Amino acid sequence: MSKLLSYSVEDGIAVLIIDNPPVNALSQPVRHAIQDAFQAAQTDDAVVGLVIACAGRTFSAGADIREFNAPVKGPSLPVLIDEIEASKKPVVVALHGTTLGGGFELAIGCHYRIADEGTRVGLPEVHLGLIPGAGGTQRLPRLIGAEAAIEAITTGRHIPAPEALELGALDEVVGSDVIASAISAARRLSSSNKVKRTCSREVDPESIPDGIFQKSKVALAKRRRGFNAPPAAVDAIEWACSTPSRDGLKRERELSSQLKASVQSKAQRHLFFAERLALKIPDIPKETVIRPVESVGVIGAGTMGAGIAVCLLNADLTVVLVETKQDALDQGIAQIAKSLGRDVDRGRVAPEVRDARLARLSNALDLRGLQTVDLVIEAVFESLPLKKQIFSDLGSICRESTILATNTSTLDINEIAALTNSPQRVVGMHFFSPANIMKLLEVVRCDETEKDVIATTMSLGRRIGKVPVLSGTGYGFIGNRMLEDYVRESQMLLLEGADPAQVDSPLESWGMAMGPCAVMDLAGQDVSFLTRDQNRKFLPADPRYCVPGDVMYAEGRFGQKTRKGFYQYPDGRTRQDDPDAITLMRSAADRIGIEKRASISQQEILDRCLYALINRGAQLLDDGIALRASDIDVVWSAGYGFPAYRGGPMFYADTIGLDMILKAFENFGSQFGNEYDYWTPAPLLVSLAQAGKTFANWDADRIGGV
Ligand code: COA
């Protein structure tokens, strides 16, 4: 037998244990090994039943995603599961850990499912731009009904075993030794001579709510705008509810193959691996010993500090919140309590868990409260003198091993680090607002940051549920530096006569969560202006630079918070066109001599904004601020509403072709002038385009890409 699977027969029950670390992915050799063992059990007259289980930390996480770019080599997973389901001898599956995708499809193809109580099951294929393609869309509704299957498959959520049992996806949940329970069940089933095949069940038509398929698609068009996989999953489930399983399985396979070949799925698969690759820093060995972090000090109890504290508490860390004034401290604590309470209201967290988390929060009105913490995150407002003072104090207050992190988004962390007694332990932790919701965490490496400090910070980021990406120091790090160019072009378009809605709408239809004008209104025109103003030395000395934003600031139109910005917000949230804003911008354009253009095409709006973004990304790679193009893709998809189904800006550039982007740069340069180098392509973009290469090639050539 293969090393990937152990096979034994215990008193008439064949036990197959898959062993393919780390997550028992069902790669071709594993499928082959299962098929061999399965056939051995079928032909052995002494075997009356089978148990399938997995070794290691989890049952299978599903198909091996790395195989998806090549033609399938048999036995395919759908065929293997069909064979198992057809077995006359009962097949019981013993589940533990995260049983996902093809792993769960295998389970629901077996005749009886037992899980230990910590198991979570799910079909998360939609997150890879796919639908379950090994019978999941046909078998799950037959077990749990159409409505629950739609919910499970279109969200891809991990369902805890007790809930899965209640839904009907599992037959039994046990507290210990799941394999022993599975062997007993197999024996029981073999003697009763009853094998229940999921595919021979039918979904009770009475149980299907009227119009559920259509309604789900309408809801998904909003909630998962632009994603092809979720509505395809609903289609497949509808087949399960209306046709014999043979036809439904065939339809599922057609849909699944189409999706697998699509750019959307390739993009989402790219991001899956990119997120994991971002954790690997080429010069920091995997074996680097990380510093223990159990208690964290958060300085600043404003929106950002409180949000960061919530993330830490949710990960069961101890937090000391520091402010200078009691009022501010009280407000921060109230915000934290409210946020933790919301999870209880939504049924996500038990009240006792919330109480235990709150009990781990303490506070202080003085930095001396941070004497014993393992890590400090400073989240006060952006003032270099203030931050310098804090870091200089922390150097003497905290233990020598304490990591000192700043959440600055614009300031030079090297300058801040220089003021502590040991700059080696200073690092940037750039959270995004609202910090307890936004996934991205930029970890900023300063000139002297020690390797174990980086490794610890990246690992902490993961522990608190963030997607960490390493950035070098430099204005705006990765994300905000690129945002600058993207916003610059959007505002240039406003000066040329496009309305805010005209700029935002093509970008939103293309997939951005929000257009750049709406983003500026949300972030606050005041915040953007003050950041711009304090950092002029990094920005082009162009008199046109972000003039529309400057005008909004001067007029007190700070965006949503004042109900007026590029748009107006009569109810404080919903945007509407605002003729006054348009008039103000037109007058400003007239003053600096920019004529209104007769028309601007949607394609031009898309290309100018997105290519400016991509070019800055290429420059950041050249400058060593970003390590990989795939890291940039993670930053933009996790932190800036870039559509996952486009794979991030650099992946998108590769799909367009770098030579096409270069040509667009030449055209824009001749059409709009290039006094400020806006249309000078980054050297990396030029060299890759000339060599007929992609950013993915660049990643792979240098440090091993996705
Ligand atoms: N195929 C191939 N590789 C996989 C995989 C899969 N289905 N699932 C995980 N891996 C790899 C990861 O890339 C990672 O590799 P690396 O160590 O080289 O970076 C390793 O397994 C561990 O995964 P990771 O995500 O870092 O571990 P985790 O404990 O945080 O999470 C899971 C485990 C199973 C929850 C998570 O990996 C996951 O969601 N996997 C995908 C499940 C899925 O979508 N299945 C459907 C496939 S169609």
Residues whose N, C-alpha, C, O or C-beta is under 5 A from the ligand:
A	BS01	COA	P22 V23 A25 A61 G62 A63 D64 I65 R66 T98 L100 G101 G102 P124 E125 R276
